[in-house]
């Protein structure tokens, strides 16, 4: 599969209450909904970051959001990811000419 044929990738980030009750509640909700998000997500709770992340390949942003259980969708962040290849760097620099970014 070429890089043009690949499905878009999205980073899904879901935050929950920063305490033991928040962690327990979110895990119970995921278990009750049967969401595979629970078993495929990476969680930051043990390091004090009460968020979960997962990368999915889907046709579009709406499908990525549908991976999140309904009760969490409103606060979920869906970020399209893009890997840039060496042969694209010139075009990327040209398209960002004049930006005052970092």
Beta strands, then each sheet from edge to edge (+ up, - down):
strand 1: 8-15
strand 2: 42-43
strand 3: 51-58
strand 4: 77-81
sheet 1: 2+ 3- 1+ 4-
end
